[in-house]
Amino acid sequence: MSIAFITTRELSKQPARVLARVKKLGPQIITVNGQPTAYLVGASPLGIEADIDILRALRLRQALAAAQAESLRAGTADLDLAAIDAEIAAARAARPARPAEKAKPPRPARKSTATKRSA
């Protein structure tokens, strides 16, 4: 499987050729000003629902990887449970107290609108 880089210009000028290349060679990377922006991937025989599920799983993995990278960057990757609990307690203590919510009066019971059927 050969992954090629395709410019947005090429995609807009020759979409049929690009799609044929995806079908023949597999995923292609779309670039904007030389930067990878999107992936063009052919549909699988499993159907669109399965493909969407796979794409959602990919997005979830991307989000997880980004959160892990941010944790490493911030130096919080090695916190133990006690340190995490301390961070949470400090953040809660630092935020202003919320005003107490007024208790809502109970809603009146609905009257039955059922009518008797005549036999």
C-alpha positions in Angstrom: 0.0 0.0 0.0 1.5 3.3 -1.1 0.4 6.5 0.6 0.8 9.5 -1.6 0.5 13.2 -0.8 -2.1 15.1 -2.9 -2.6 18.8 -3.0 -6.0 20.4 -2.7 -5.4 21.8 -6.1 -4.9 18.4 -7.6 -8.0 17.1 -5.8 -10.1 19.9 -7.1 -8.8 19.7 -10.7 -8.8 15.9 -11.1 -11.1 14.3 -8.5 -11.8 11.2 -10.5 -8.1 10.5 -10.9 -7.5 11.0 -7.2 -10.4 8.7 -6.2 -9.2 6.0 -8.7 -5.8 6.2 -7.0 -7.4 5.8 -3.6 -9.2 2.7 -4.8 -6.1 1.3 -6.4 -3.3 2.3 -4.0 -5.1 3.0 -0.7 -5.2 6.0 1.6 -3.9 9.4 0.3 -2.9 12.4 2.3 -4.5 15.7 1.3 -2.2 18.7 1.9 -2.9 22.5 2.1 0.2 24.6 1.6 2.4 21.5 2.0 0.9 20.6 5.4 -1.1 17.4 5.9 -4.7 18.3 6.5 -6.9 15.3 5.8 -6.8 11.6 4.8 -8.7 10.3 1.9 -9.6 6.6 2.5 -11.7 4.3 0.4 -14.9 2.8 1.8 -14.6 -0.7 3.1 -16.9 -3.7 2.1 -18.1 -3.6 5.7 -20.5 -0.8 5.0 -20.7 2.9 5.9 -21.8 2.3 9.5 -18.8 0.1 10.2 -16.5 2.7 8.5 -18.0 5.5 10.6 -17.5 3.5 13.8 -13.8 2.9 12.8 -13.4 6.6 12.1 -14.9 7.5 15.5 -12.5 5.1 17.2 -9.6 6.8 15.3 -10.8 10.2 16.5 -11.0 8.9 20.1 -7.4 7.6 19.8 -6.2 10.9 18.5 -7.9 12.7 21.4 -6.4 10.3 23.9 -2.9 10.7 22.4 -3.3 14.5 22.5 -4.3 14.3 26.2 -1.4 12.1 27.0 1.0 14.4 25.2 -0.4 17.4 27.1 0.0 15.5 30.4 3.6 14.7 29.6 4.2 18.4 28.6 2.6 19.7 31.8 4.5 17.2 34.0 1.3 15.6 35.3 1.8 12.1 33.7 3.3 10.6 36.8 0.9 11.9 39.4 -0.4 9.2 41.8 -4.0 9.1 43.0 -3.2 11.0 46.2 -1.7 13.9 44.1 -4.6 13.9 41.8 -7.1 14.1 44.7 -5.0 17.0 46.1 -5.1 18.8 42.8 -8.9 18.4 42.6 -9.4 19.6 46.2 -7.2 22.6 45.6 -9.1 23.5 42.4 -12.4 23.2 44.2 -11.2 25.3 47.1 -10.0 28.0 44.8 -13.3 28.5 42.9 -15.9 30.8 44.3 -18.8 29.3 46.2 -22.0 28.8 44.1 -25.2 30.3 45.5 -27.5 27.8 46.9 -30.2 26.8 44.5 -33.8 27.6 45.5 -35.8 24.5 46.0 -38.4 24.1 43.3 -42.0 23.6 44.5 -43.4 20.2 43.7 -45.4 20.1 40.5 -49.1 19.5 40.9 -50.4 16.1 39.9 -51.8 15.9 36.5 -55.5 15.3 36.2 -56.5 12.2 34.3 -57.9 12.9 30.8 -59.0 9.4 30.2 -62.6 9.0 29.2 -64.8 6.0 29.8 -65.6 4.0 26.7 -69.2 3.1 26.1 -70.0 -0.4 25.2 
